[in-house]
């Protein structure tokens, strides 16, 4: 009986230790591509979301004013309207927009994304279509 209990204990300990060893092995054998995606997420971790109605659009200066924030639209800003790629000139005063920006060393707010319409919009396109 004592031998059976000792054997059972030994087998149980071996079974409990095996999954933890496997977890350590997979952590050390992580492909390089998987670890490279983490910095990309951290890069936008300090992004600040915004939403509101557009008060002003300056296409020459590449800025948009939403609420009290004057946000600079850069070449890297992803702009979309109704779920499709768009240009700053397609955004109009009074449009409901949302997105995110990142503050630079000079204190400028640089837009990372700017979206108008679609899921975040006011849905007026669908209502007009239904009335016709």
N, CA, C and O atoms as a GROMACS GRO file, in nm:
protein
  528
    1UNK      N    1   0.082  -0.119   0.000
    1UNK     CA    2   0.000   0.000   0.000
    1UNK      C    3   0.086   0.125   0.000
    1UNK      O    4   0.057   0.221  -0.071
    2UNK      N    5   0.193   0.126   0.079
    2UNK     CA    6   0.282   0.241   0.085
    2UNK      C    7   0.350   0.263  -0.049
    2UNK      O    8   0.374   0.377  -0.090
    3UNK      N    9   0.383   0.153  -0.117
    3UNK     CA   10   0.447   0.164  -0.248
    3UNK      C   11   0.350   0.227  -0.349
    3UNK      O   12   0.390   0.308  -0.433
    4UNK      N   13   0.224   0.190  -0.340
    4UNK     CA   14   0.124   0.244  -0.432
    4UNK      C   15   0.104   0.395  -0.409
    4UNK      O   16   0.092   0.471  -0.505
    5UNK      N   17   0.101   0.437  -0.283
    5UNK     CA   18   0.085   0.578  -0.251
    5UNK      C   19   0.208   0.656  -0.298
    5UNK      O   20   0.195   0.765  -0.354
    6UNK      N   21   0.326   0.601  -0.277
    6UNK     CA   22   0.449   0.666  -0.320
    6UNK      C   23   0.452   0.677  -0.472
    6UNK      O   24   0.491   0.781  -0.527
    7UNK      N   25   0.412   0.572  -0.541
    7UNK     CA   26   0.409   0.573  -0.686
    7UNK      C   27   0.306   0.673  -0.738
    7UNK      O   28   0.334   0.747  -0.832
    8UNK      N   29   0.189   0.676  -0.676
    8UNK     CA   30   0.083   0.771  -0.714
    8UNK      C   31   0.131   0.915  -0.695
    8UNK      O   32   0.108   1.000  -0.781
    9UNK      N   33   0.197   0.943  -0.584
    9UNK     CA   34   0.250   1.076  -0.555
    9UNK      C   35   0.354   1.115  -0.658
    9UNK      O   36   0.354   1.228  -0.707
   10UNK      N   37   0.444   1.023  -0.691
   10UNK     CA   38   0.549   1.049  -0.788
   10UNK      C   39   0.489   1.080  -0.926
   10UNK      O   40   0.534   1.173  -0.994
   11UNK      N   41   0.391   1.002  -0.967
   11UNK     CA   42   0.326   1.023  -1.097
   11UNK      C   43   0.252   1.158  -1.098
   11UNK      O   44   0.257   1.230  -1.198
   12UNK      N   45   0.185   1.192  -0.989
   12UNK     CA   46   0.112   1.318  -0.979
   12UNK      C   47   0.207   1.436  -0.989
   12UNK      O   48   0.178   1.532  -1.061
   13UNK      N   49   0.317   1.431  -0.918
   13UNK     CA   50   0.416   1.538  -0.923
   13UNK      C   51   0.472   1.552  -1.064
   13UNK      O   52   0.490   1.664  -1.113
   14UNK      N   53   0.500   1.441  -1.129
   14UNK     CA   54   0.553   1.444  -1.265
   14UNK      C   55   0.452   1.507  -1.361
   14UNK      O   56   0.489   1.584  -1.450
   15UNK      N   57   0.325   1.474  -1.344
   15UNK     CA   58   0.221   1.529  -1.432
   15UNK      C   59   0.204   1.679  -1.409
   15UNK      O   60   0.184   1.755  -1.504
   16UNK      N   61   0.210   1.723  -1.284
   16UNK     CA   62   0.195   1.865  -1.254
   16UNK      C   63   0.314   1.945  -1.303
   16UNK      O   64   0.297   2.060  -1.344
   17UNK      N   65   0.432   1.890  -1.300
   17UNK     CA   66   0.553   1.960  -1.342
   17UNK      C   67   0.564   1.970  -1.494
   17UNK      O   68   0.622   2.065  -1.545
   18UNK      N   69   0.510   1.874  -1.566
   18UNK     CA   70   0.523   1.870  -1.712
   18UNK      C   71   0.459   1.990  -1.783
   18UNK      O   72   0.525   2.048  -1.869
   19UNK      N   73   0.336   2.031  -1.753
   19UNK     CA   74   0.280   2.147  -1.823
   19UNK      C   75   0.359   2.275  -1.800
   19UNK      O   76   0.370   2.357  -1.891
   20UNK      N   77   0.413   2.295  -1.680
   20UNK     CA   78   0.488   2.416  -1.654
   20UNK      C   79   0.619   2.416  -1.733
   20UNK      O   80   0.666   2.522  -1.775
   21UNK      N   81   0.678   2.300  -1.753
   21UNK     CA   82   0.798   2.293  -1.835
   21UNK      C   83   0.766   2.324  -1.980
   21UNK      O   84   0.843   2.390  -2.049
   22UNK      N   85   0.652   2.276  -2.027
   22UNK     CA   86   0.612   2.304  -2.165
   22UNK      C   87   0.586   2.453  -2.185
   22UNK      O   88   0.621   2.508  -2.289
   23UNK      N   89   0.526   2.517  -2.088
   23UNK     CA   90   0.498   2.659  -2.099
   23UNK      C   91   0.628   2.738  -2.107
   23UNK      O   92   0.637   2.836  -2.181
   24UNK      N   93   0.729   2.697  -2.030
   24UNK     CA   94   0.859   2.765  -2.036
   24UNK      C   95   0.924   2.744  -2.172
   24UNK      O   96   0.985   2.836  -2.226
   25UNK      N   97   0.912   2.623  -2.227
   25UNK     CA   98   0.971   2.595  -2.358
   25UNK      C   99   0.908   2.681  -2.466
   25UNK      O  100   0.980   2.734  -2.551
   26UNK      N  101   0.776   2.696  -2.465
   26UNK     CA  102   0.712   2.775  -2.569
   26UNK      C  103   0.744   2.922  -2.553
   26UNK      O  104   0.748   2.996  -2.652
   27UNK      N  105   0.766   2.967  -2.430
   27UNK     CA  106   0.799   3.108  -2.410
   27UNK      C  107   0.938   3.138  -2.464
   27UNK      O  108   0.960   3.248  -2.517
   28UNK      N  109   1.031   3.046  -2.454
   28UNK     CA  110   1.166   3.071  -2.502
   28UNK      C  111   1.177   3.046  -2.652
   28UNK      O  112   1.271   3.096  -2.715
   29UNK      N  113   1.086   2.971  -2.709
   29UNK     CA  114   1.091   2.941  -2.852
   29UNK      C  115   0.995   3.029  -2.933
   29UNK      O  116   0.954   2.990  -3.042
   30UNK      N  117   0.960   3.146  -2.881
   30UNK     CA  118   0.868   3.235  -2.951
   30UNK      C  119   0.936   3.287  -3.077
   30UNK      O  120   1.050   3.332  -3.072
   31UNK      N  121   0.867   3.282  -3.191
   31UNK     CA  122   0.926   3.333  -3.315
   31UNK      C  123   0.953   3.483  -3.303
   31UNK      O  124   0.885   3.553  -3.229
   32UNK      N  125   1.053   3.529  -3.375
   32UNK     CA  126   1.093   3.671  -3.370
   32UNK      C  127   0.980   3.762  -3.418
   32UNK      O  128   0.966   3.873  -3.366
   33UNK      N  129   0.902   3.719  -3.514
   33UNK     CA  130   0.794   3.802  -3.568
   33UNK      C  131   0.690   3.833  -3.461
   33UNK      O  132   0.636   3.944  -3.460
   34UNK      N  133   0.663   3.740  -3.374
   34UNK     CA  134   0.562   3.762  -3.269
   34UNK      C  135   0.611   3.866  -3.169
   34UNK      O  136   0.530   3.944  -3.119
   35UNK      N  137   0.738   3.867  -3.138
   35UNK     CA  138   0.791   3.964  -3.042
   35UNK      C  139   0.803   4.102  -3.104
   35UNK      O  140   0.802   4.201  -3.032
   36UNK      N  141   0.815   4.112  -3.235
   36UNK     CA  142   0.828   4.241  -3.302
   36UNK      C  143   0.697   4.317  -3.306
   36UNK      O  144   0.698   4.439  -3.324
   37UNK      N  145   0.584   4.250  -3.290
   37UNK     CA  146   0.456   4.319  -3.294
   37UNK      C  147   0.428   4.398  -3.166
   37UNK      O  148   0.350   4.492  -3.169
   38UNK      N  149   0.489   4.362  -3.055
   38UNK     CA  150   0.466   4.432  -2.930
   38UNK      C  151   0.508   4.578  -2.934
   38UNK      O  152   0.432   4.662  -2.886
   39UNK      N  153   0.625   4.613  -2.988
   39UNK     CA  154   0.660   4.755  -2.993
   39UNK      C  155   0.561   4.838  -3.075
   39UNK      O  156   0.539   4.954  -3.044
   40UNK      N  157   0.501   4.781  -3.177
   40UNK     CA  158   0.403   4.855  -3.256
   40UNK      C  159   0.283   4.892  -3.171
   40UNK      O  160   0.229   5.002  -3.185
   41UNK      N  161   0.238   4.802  -3.084
   41UNK     CA  162   0.127   4.831  -2.995
   41UNK      C  163   0.167   4.936  -2.892
   41UNK      O  164   0.088   5.024  -2.860
   42UNK      N  165   0.288   4.927  -2.840
   42UNK     CA  166   0.335   5.023  -2.742
   42UNK      C  167   0.353   5.160  -2.806
   42UNK      O  168   0.338   5.262  -2.738
   43UNK      N  169   0.386   5.165  -2.933
   43UNK     CA  170   0.406   5.291  -3.003
   43UNK      C  171   0.279   5.376  -2.997
   43UNK      O  172   0.289   5.498  -2.979
   44UNK      N  173   0.162   5.316  -3.011
   44UNK     CA  174   0.036   5.389  -3.007
   44UNK      C  175  -0.027   5.390  -2.868
   44UNK      O  176  -0.139   5.438  -2.851
   45UNK      N  177   0.044   5.337  -2.771
   45UNK     CA  178  -0.011   5.331  -2.636
   45UNK      C  179  -0.032   5.470  -2.579
   45UNK      O  180  -0.122   5.490  -2.497
   46UNK      N  181   0.049   5.568  -2.620
   46UNK     CA  182   0.034   5.703  -2.570
   46UNK      C  183  -0.055   5.789  -2.661
   46UNK      O  184  -0.057   5.911  -2.647
   47UNK      N  185  -0.125   5.727  -2.753
   47UNK     CA  186  -0.218   5.798  -2.840
   47UNK      C  187  -0.341   5.840  -2.758
   47UNK      O  188  -0.386   5.767  -2.670
   48UNK      N  189  -0.393   5.958  -2.790
   48UNK     CA  190  -0.510   6.010  -2.720
   48UNK      C  191  -0.629   6.009  -2.815
   48UNK      O  192  -0.621   6.067  -2.923
   49UNK      N  193  -0.739   5.946  -2.777
   49UNK     CA  194  -0.856   5.946  -2.864
   49UNK      C  195  -0.929   6.081  -2.860
   49UNK      O  196  -0.922   6.153  -2.760
   50UNK      N  197  -0.997   6.113  -2.968
   50UNK     CA  198  -1.079   6.233  -2.973
   50UNK      C  199  -1.205   6.204  -3.053
   50UNK      O  200  -1.208   6.112  -3.135
   51UNK      N  201  -1.309   6.283  -3.029
   51UNK     CA  202  -1.429   6.276  -3.111
   51UNK      C  203  -1.506   6.406  -3.092
   51UNK      O  204  -1.497   6.471  -2.988
   52UNK      N  205  -1.580   6.441  -3.194
   52UNK     CA  206  -1.660   6.562  -3.186
   52UNK      C  207  -1.692   6.615  -3.324
   52UNK      O  208  -1.668   6.548  -3.425
   53UNK      N  209  -1.747   6.734  -3.327
   53UNK     CA  210  -1.783   6.797  -3.454
   53UNK      C  211  -1.667   6.885  -3.500
   53UNK      O  212  -1.598   6.948  -3.419
   54UNK      N  213  -1.646   6.888  -3.631
   54UNK     CA  214  -1.539   6.968  -3.690
   54UNK      C  215  -1.580   7.115  -3.685
   54UNK      O  216  -1.686   7.153  -3.734
   55UNK      N  217  -1.493   7.198  -3.624
   55UNK     CA  218  -1.518   7.342  -3.618
   55UNK      C  219  -1.450   7.414  -3.733
   55UNK      O  220  -1.501   7.516  -3.781
   56UNK      N  221  -1.333   7.363  -3.778
   56UNK     CA  222  -1.260   7.427  -3.887
   56UNK      C  223  -1.171   7.325  -3.956
   56UNK      O  224  -1.122   7.230  -3.895
   57UNK      N  225  -1.151   7.346  -4.088
   57UNK     CA  226  -1.061   7.264  -4.167
   57UNK      C  227  -0.969   7.358  -4.244
   57UNK      O  228  -1.016   7.447  -4.315
   58UNK      N  229  -0.839   7.340  -4.230
   58UNK     CA  230  -0.740   7.419  -4.302
   58UNK      C  231  -0.657   7.324  -4.388
   58UNK      O  232  -0.560   7.266  -4.340
   59UNK      N  233  -0.696   7.308  -4.514
   59UNK     CA  234  -0.626   7.214  -4.601
   59UNK      C  235  -0.486   7.265  -4.634
   59UNK      O  236  -0.394   7.184  -4.652
   60UNK      N  237  -0.468   7.397  -4.643
   60UNK     CA  238  -0.335   7.453  -4.673
   60UNK      C  239  -0.238   7.426  -4.558
   60UNK      O  240  -0.122   7.393  -4.581
   61UNK      N  241  -0.286   7.442  -4.436
   61UNK     CA  242  -0.202   7.418  -4.318
   61UNK      C  243  -0.210   7.276  -4.266
   61UNK      O  244  -0.142   7.241  -4.170
   62UNK      N  245  -0.290   7.194  -4.330
   62UNK     CA  246  -0.311   7.053  -4.291
   62UNK      C  247  -0.351   7.040  -4.144
   62UNK      O  248  -0.292   6.961  -4.069
   63UNK      N  249  -0.450   7.118  -4.104
   63UNK     CA  250  -0.501   7.109  -3.968
   63UNK      C  251  -0.652   7.097  -3.969
   63UNK      O  252  -0.719   7.136  -4.065
   64UNK      N  253  -0.703   7.044  -3.859
   64UNK     CA  254  -0.846   7.033  -3.839
   64UNK      C  255  -0.872   7.068  -3.693
   64UNK      O  256  -0.796   7.028  -3.605
   65UNK      N  257  -0.977   7.144  -3.668
   65UNK     CA  258  -1.012   7.180  -3.531
   65UNK      C  259  -1.136   7.102  -3.489
   65UNK      O  260  -1.241   7.111  -3.552
   66UNK      N  261  -1.120   7.025  -3.381
   66UNK     CA  262  -1.229   6.946  -3.326
   66UNK      C  263  -1.241   6.989  -3.180
   66UNK      O  264  -1.150   6.969  -3.100
   67UNK      N  265  -1.355   7.047  -3.146
   67UNK     CA  266  -1.370   7.103  -3.012
   67UNK      C  267  -1.271   7.216  -2.996
   67UNK      O  268  -1.270   7.309  -3.077
   68UNK      N  269  -1.190   7.211  -2.893
   68UNK     CA  270  -1.088   7.314  -2.868
   68UNK      C  271  -0.951   7.269  -2.919
   68UNK      O  272  -0.853   7.343  -2.904
   69UNK      N  273  -0.941   7.151  -2.978
   69UNK     CA  274  -0.812   7.096  -3.021
   69UNK      C  275  -0.786   7.123  -3.168
   69UNK      O  276  -0.867   7.091  -3.254
   70UNK      N  277  -0.669   7.183  -3.195
   70UNK     CA  278  -0.622   7.201  -3.332
   70UNK      C  279  -0.527   7.086  -3.360
   70UNK      O  280  -0.420   7.077  -3.301
   71UNK      N  281  -0.568   6.997  -3.449
   71UNK     CA  282  -0.495   6.874  -3.475
   71UNK      C  283  -0.432   6.879  -3.613
   71UNK      O  284  -0.498   6.910  -3.712
   72UNK      N  285  -0.302   6.850  -3.619
   72UNK     CA  286  -0.228   6.851  -3.744
   72UNK      C  287  -0.244   6.716  -3.814
   72UNK      O  288  -0.227   6.610  -3.754
   73UNK      N  289  -0.277   6.722  -3.942
   73UNK     CA  290  -0.290   6.602  -4.024
   73UNK      C  291  -0.158   6.585  -4.099
   73UNK      O  292  -0.120   6.672  -4.178
   74UNK      N  293  -0.090   6.474  -4.075
   74UNK     CA  294   0.040   6.449  -4.138
   74UNK      C  295   0.025   6.351  -4.254
   74UNK      O  296  -0.084   6.301  -4.281
   75UNK      N  297   0.134   6.325  -4.322
   75UNK     CA  298   0.134   6.228  -4.432
   75UNK      C  299   0.104   6.087  -4.381
   75UNK      O  300   0.056   6.002  -4.457
   76UNK      N  301   0.131   6.061  -4.254
   76UNK     CA  302   0.108   5.929  -4.195
   76UNK      C  303  -0.033   5.912  -4.140
   76UNK      O  304  -0.071   5.800  -4.104
   77UNK      N  305  -0.112   6.019  -4.134
   77UNK     CA  306  -0.247   6.011  -4.080
   77UNK      C  307  -0.335   5.927  -4.171
   77UNK      O  308  -0.336   5.947  -4.292
   78UNK      N  309  -0.408   5.834  -4.113
   78UNK     CA  310  -0.501   5.751  -4.189
   78UNK      C  311  -0.639   5.818  -4.182
   78UNK      O  312  -0.700   5.824  -4.075
   79UNK      N  313  -0.685   5.866  -4.295
   79UNK     CA  314  -0.813   5.936  -4.302
   79UNK      C  315  -0.914   5.849  -4.374
   79UNK      O  316  -0.884   5.791  -4.479
   80UNK      N  317  -1.035   5.839  -4.316
   80UNK     CA  318  -1.141   5.763  -4.384
   80UNK      C  319  -1.274   5.834  -4.368
   80UNK      O  320  -1.298   5.903  -4.269
   81UNK      N  321  -1.358   5.816  -4.467
   81UNK     CA  322  -1.493   5.872  -4.466
   81UNK      C  323  -1.588   5.762  -4.510
   81UNK      O  324  -1.570   5.704  -4.618
   82UNK      N  325  -1.687   5.733  -4.429
   82UNK     CA  326  -1.782   5.626  -4.455
   82UNK      C  327  -1.711   5.492  -4.480
   82UNK      O  328  -1.755   5.412  -4.562
   83UNK      N  329  -1.602   5.470  -4.407
   83UNK     CA  330  -1.530   5.344  -4.416
   83UNK      C  331  -1.436   5.332  -4.534
   83UNK      O  332  -1.376   5.226  -4.553
   84UNK      N  333  -1.421   5.438  -4.613
   84UNK     CA  334  -1.332   5.434  -4.730
   84UNK      C  335  -1.221   5.537  -4.713
   84UNK      O  336  -1.240   5.639  -4.647
   85UNK      N  337  -1.106   5.509  -4.773
   85UNK     CA  338  -0.993   5.600  -4.767
   85UNK      C  339  -1.034   5.736  -4.822
   85UNK      O  340  -1.104   5.745  -4.923
   86UNK      N  341  -0.990   5.843  -4.754
   86UNK     CA  342  -1.030   5.978  -4.795
   86UNK      C  343  -0.914   6.075  -4.779
   86UNK      O  344  -0.807   6.038  -4.732
   87UNK      N  345  -0.938   6.199  -4.820
   87UNK     CA  346  -0.840   6.307  -4.808
   87UNK      C  347  -0.896   6.410  -4.710
   87UNK      O  348  -1.017   6.413  -4.684
   88UNK      N  349  -0.809   6.493  -4.658
   88UNK     CA  350  -0.851   6.597  -4.565
   88UNK      C  351  -0.953   6.690  -4.628
   88UNK      O  352  -1.044   6.737  -4.560
   89UNK      N  353  -0.940   6.717  -4.756
   89UNK     CA  354  -1.031   6.808  -4.826
   89UNK      C  355  -1.175   6.755  -4.830
   89UNK      O  356  -1.268   6.831  -4.858
   90UNK      N  357  -1.194   6.626  -4.804
   90UNK     CA  358  -1.328   6.566  -4.804
   90UNK      C  359  -1.399   6.581  -4.669
   90UNK      O  360  -1.518   6.552  -4.659
   91UNK      N  361  -1.327   6.626  -4.567
   91UNK     CA  362  -1.385   6.648  -4.435
   91UNK      C  363  -1.437   6.792  -4.432
   91UNK      O  364  -1.368   6.885  -4.473
   92UNK      N  365  -1.561   6.810  -4.383
   92UNK     CA  366  -1.623   6.942  -4.384
   92UNK      C  367  -1.658   6.988  -4.242
   92UNK      O  368  -1.673   6.908  -4.150
   93UNK      N  369  -1.669   7.120  -4.228
   93UNK     CA  370  -1.711   7.178  -4.100
   93UNK      C  371  -1.849   7.122  -4.065
   93UNK      O  372  -1.938   7.116  -4.150
   94UNK      N  373  -1.865   7.081  -3.940
   94UNK     CA  374  -1.991   7.024  -3.894
   94UNK      C  375  -1.995   6.873  -3.897
   94UNK      O  376  -2.082   6.813  -3.835
   95UNK      N  377  -1.901   6.809  -3.966
   95UNK     CA  378  -1.894   6.662  -3.970
   95UNK      C  379  -1.860   6.608  -3.831
   95UNK      O  380  -1.779   6.666  -3.759
   96UNK      N  381  -1.920   6.497  -3.795
   96UNK     CA  382  -1.885   6.426  -3.672
   96UNK      C  383  -1.766   6.336  -3.704
   96UNK      O  384  -1.772   6.253  -3.794
   97UNK      N  385  -1.658   6.354  -3.630
   97UNK     CA  386  -1.536   6.278  -3.654
   97UNK      C  387  -1.486   6.216  -3.525
   97UNK      O  388  -1.526   6.257  -3.416
   98UNK      N  389  -1.399   6.118  -3.540
   98UNK     CA  390  -1.329   6.059  -3.426
   98UNK      C  391  -1.197   6.004  -3.475
   98UNK      O  392  -1.177   5.984  -3.594
   99UNK      N  393  -1.108   5.979  -3.383
   99UNK     CA  394  -0.976   5.927  -3.418
   99UNK      C  395  -0.883   5.934  -3.299
   99UNK      O  396  -0.927   5.931  -3.184
  100UNK      N  397  -0.754   5.945  -3.328
  100UNK     CA  398  -0.656   5.956  -3.222
  100UNK      C  399  -0.540   6.044  -3.267
  100UNK      O  400  -0.512   6.057  -3.386
  101UNK      N  401  -0.475   6.105  -3.169
  101UNK     CA  402  -0.358   6.187  -3.199
  101UNK      C  403  -0.250   6.160  -3.097
  101UNK      O  404  -0.272   6.100  -2.992
  102UNK      N  405  -0.130   6.206  -3.132
  102UNK     CA  406  -0.015   6.190  -3.045
  102UNK      C  407   0.052   6.327  -3.032
  102UNK      O  408   0.072   6.396  -3.133
  103UNK      N  409   0.086   6.366  -2.912
  103UNK     CA  410   0.149   6.495  -2.887
  103UNK      C  411   0.298   6.483  -2.914
  103UNK      O  412   0.363   6.391  -2.864
  104UNK      N  413   0.355   6.577  -2.992
  104UNK     CA  414   0.498   6.574  -3.019
  104UNK      C  415   0.573   6.658  -2.916
  104UNK      O  416   0.513   6.714  -2.825
  105UNK      N  417   0.705   6.668  -2.932
  105UNK     CA  418   0.790   6.739  -2.836
  105UNK      C  419   0.756   6.889  -2.828
  105UNK      O  420   0.776   6.951  -2.724
  106UNK      N  421   0.706   6.946  -2.937
  106UNK     CA  422   0.671   7.088  -2.940
  106UNK      C  423   0.531   7.114  -2.885
  106UNK      O  424   0.491   7.229  -2.870
  107UNK      N  425   0.457   7.008  -2.856
  107UNK     CA  426   0.321   7.023  -2.804
  107UNK      C  427   0.214   7.018  -2.911
  107UNK      O  428   0.096   7.034  -2.881
  108UNK      N  429   0.253   6.996  -3.036
  108UNK     CA  430   0.156   6.983  -3.145
  108UNK      C  431   0.082   6.850  -3.135
  108UNK      O  432   0.140   6.750  -3.093
  109UNK      N  433  -0.045   6.850  -3.172
  109UNK     CA  434  -0.125   6.729  -3.173
  109UNK      C  435  -0.124   6.674  -3.315
  109UNK      O  436  -0.185   6.733  -3.404
  110UNK      N  437  -0.056   6.564  -3.337
  110UNK     CA  438  -0.045   6.503  -3.470
  110UNK      C  439  -0.140   6.385  -3.481
  110UNK      O  440  -0.132   6.289  -3.404
  111UNK      N  441  -0.231   6.394  -3.577
  111UNK     CA  442  -0.333   6.290  -3.593
  111UNK      C  443  -0.271   6.160  -3.641
  111UNK      O  444  -0.192   6.159  -3.735
  112UNK      N  445  -0.306   6.052  -3.576
  112UNK     CA  446  -0.269   5.918  -3.622
  112UNK      C  447  -0.381   5.864  -3.711
  112UNK      O  448  -0.355   5.799  -3.812
  113UNK      N  449  -0.506   5.892  -3.672
  113UNK     CA  450  -0.621   5.850  -3.751
  113UNK      C  451  -0.729   5.956  -3.741
  113UNK      O  452  -0.742   6.025  -3.641
  114UNK      N  453  -0.808   5.966  -3.847
  114UNK     CA  454  -0.920   6.060  -3.854
  114UNK      C  455  -1.030   5.992  -3.932
  114UNK      O  456  -1.014   5.960  -4.049
  115UNK      N  457  -1.144   5.968  -3.865
  115UNK     CA  458  -1.254   5.897  -3.930
  115UNK      C  459  -1.382   5.978  -3.922
  115UNK      O  460  -1.416   6.034  -3.817
  116UNK      N  461  -1.452   5.983  -4.033
  116UNK     CA  462  -1.582   6.052  -4.041
  116UNK      C  463  -1.682   5.954  -4.096
  116UNK      O  464  -1.652   5.876  -4.187
  117UNK      N  465  -1.803   5.958  -4.041
  117UNK     CA  466  -1.910   5.872  -4.093
  117UNK      C  467  -1.892   5.727  -4.054
  117UNK      O  468  -1.827   5.695  -3.954
  118UNK      N  469  -1.951   5.637  -4.136
  118UNK     CA  470  -1.944   5.494  -4.107
  118UNK      C  471  -2.013   5.462  -3.976
  118UNK      O  472  -2.116   5.520  -3.944
  119UNK      N  473  -1.956   5.370  -3.899
  119UNK     CA  474  -2.013   5.330  -3.770
  119UNK      C  475  -2.013   5.444  -3.670
  119UNK      O  476  -2.104   5.454  -3.588
  120UNK      N  477  -1.913   5.529  -3.676
  120UNK     CA  478  -1.904   5.638  -3.580
  120UNK      C  479  -1.981   5.760  -3.623
  120UNK      O  480  -1.990   5.857  -3.547
  121UNK      N  481  -2.038   5.760  -3.742
  121UNK     CA  482  -2.107   5.877  -3.795
  121UNK      C  483  -2.247   5.891  -3.740
  121UNK      O  484  -2.289   5.815  -3.652
  122UNK      N  485  -2.320   5.990  -3.793
  122UNK     CA  486  -2.453   6.015  -3.742
  122UNK      C  487  -2.561   5.939  -3.818
  122UNK      O  488  -2.678   5.946  -3.780
  123UNK      N  489  -2.525   5.866  -3.922
  123UNK     CA  490  -2.620   5.780  -3.991
  123UNK      C  491  -2.718   5.852  -4.081
  123UNK      O  492  -2.819   5.793  -4.120
  124UNK      N  493  -2.693   5.977  -4.116
  124UNK     CA  494  -2.788   6.052  -4.197
  124UNK      C  495  -2.801   5.994  -4.338
  124UNK      O  496  -2.907   6.006  -4.399
  125UNK      N  497  -2.697   5.933  -4.389
  125UNK     CA  498  -2.703   5.876  -4.523
  125UNK      C  499  -2.810   5.768  -4.531
  125UNK      O  500  -2.887   5.763  -4.627
  126UNK      N  501  -2.814   5.682  -4.433
  126UNK     CA  502  -2.912   5.573  -4.433
  126UNK      C  503  -3.054   5.628  -4.419
  126UNK      O  504  -3.145   5.578  -4.484
  127UNK      N  505  -3.074   5.729  -4.335
  127UNK     CA  506  -3.206   5.784  -4.315
  127UNK      C  507  -3.258   5.852  -4.441
  127UNK      O  508  -3.375   5.838  -4.475
  128UNK      N  509  -3.170   5.925  -4.512
  128UNK     CA  510  -3.212   5.989  -4.636
  128UNK      C  511  -3.250   5.886  -4.741
  128UNK      O  512  -3.347   5.905  -4.814
  129UNK      N  513  -3.175   5.778  -4.747
  129UNK     CA  514  -3.204   5.674  -4.846
  129UNK      C  515  -3.339   5.608  -4.815
  129UNK      O  516  -3.412   5.571  -4.907
  130UNK      N  517  -3.372   5.593  -4.689
  130UNK     CA  518  -3.496   5.528  -4.651
  130UNK      C  519  -3.618   5.616  -4.682
  130UNK      O  520  -3.726   5.565  -4.709
  131UNK      N  521  -3.601   5.749  -4.677
  131UNK     CA  522  -3.711   5.842  -4.702
  131UNK      C  523  -3.747   5.848  -4.850
  131UNK      O  524  -3.862   5.872  -4.886
  132UNK      N  525  -3.648   5.828  -4.936
  132UNK     CA  526  -3.672   5.841  -5.082
  132UNK      C  527  -3.750   5.729  -5.142
  132UNK      O  528  -3.776   5.729  -5.262
   0.00000   0.00000   0.00000
